[in-house]
């Protein structure tokens, strides 16, 4: 009996779950890298795209610049600074694009996704109880996307997922709190998130409003808390914004690449969702144009072209929008019934997994709102608002990944509700059968 309690205590421990998650990812990472005999080179897209190129420039002493693999250009604000500087530090220590640097950054990404189990546990426990928190953390251990991206992609993906989960967990803890220090810390947490990935920011207003809503009757106090949080947020972002102003002589608060991303998904050559072949990291013509125009004029021109296309092709724009919506939630934009017969077994499994995960998590939002209306609002805000920018520009499961820790909690909550519903109906059916048998007897 004592041994059983110790075992249950162990497997429900968040720390133990984190260790298992990390060891699983590291085992798969070592298996993946066992095949490499030569250092990773710049032409490896997952390592040498914009993040790797900027990090290489920093490590070489050229500053935050040159995001393209094909050509050296000037200052850049293509990305927020945290992850490129992290990668640049590894390049300085272990060599630019080296085998060792590659292993180190993937190990750090594996640690980020493993640590994400902690805020997932906290979110699930706070909203739906400890069982949901534990089950959600264990689901994250084996979730395919949470294993794939830290092993394959050198990007801020894993760190963004961790930070989104931390922000939501902090929001849940902060709700109704009137301590100034907590709100200052909340503002700083959001500022770091913005410097990691500005795509997290659209959910800031609804989450912050939900957190402070219980204090609405203390108008003066809540206003001071909100102002303090906003002030620290602005102060933390100021150094990067000032750097951008000095580099470009215009206001660029975080990133500069929205115009390009919008154009890639809204131009005459788009077939279904976007045109990756026209990206300047893949198209020498666009790379040359980018280098000649420099970054901001190039981005501004692409934004003008994208808006002009959207105004003149409203039907195509809406068609792309719905294709991108489908791609965000399923990983494909064609109806599953149309492509099912042509897919290999592995891709069928991936498609079914994506569909199940998405449907269960969306159902979880409805159930959370119906049964726990207080907690349903932040979940609904994230699901509805976070992916909007990708419906407009272009989608990727990687772009959606920061939302996946929240979807994991919702999926587990839905499964728990379905299990309870099934148990109740089976029990009711059993009692009815027994009653019928007694009346006959």
GITA-V317809 format. One record per helix or strand of 2 or more residues. SS is the DSSP state (2 for helix, 1 for strand). FROM is the first residue (numbers start at 0). TO is the last residue. Records with the same first field share a line. If there is no record, write none. Layout:
# GITA-V317809
SS->FROM-TO + FROM-TO
This chain:
# GITA-V317809
2->1-10 + 13-32 + 44-47 + 49-58 + 80-93 + 98-127 + 129-141 + 143-151 + 156-173 + 179-195 + 197-214 + 218-247 + 257-264 + 275-277 + 283-292 + 294-311 + 313-329 + 335-341 + 344-370 + 372-384 + 387-391 + 396-439
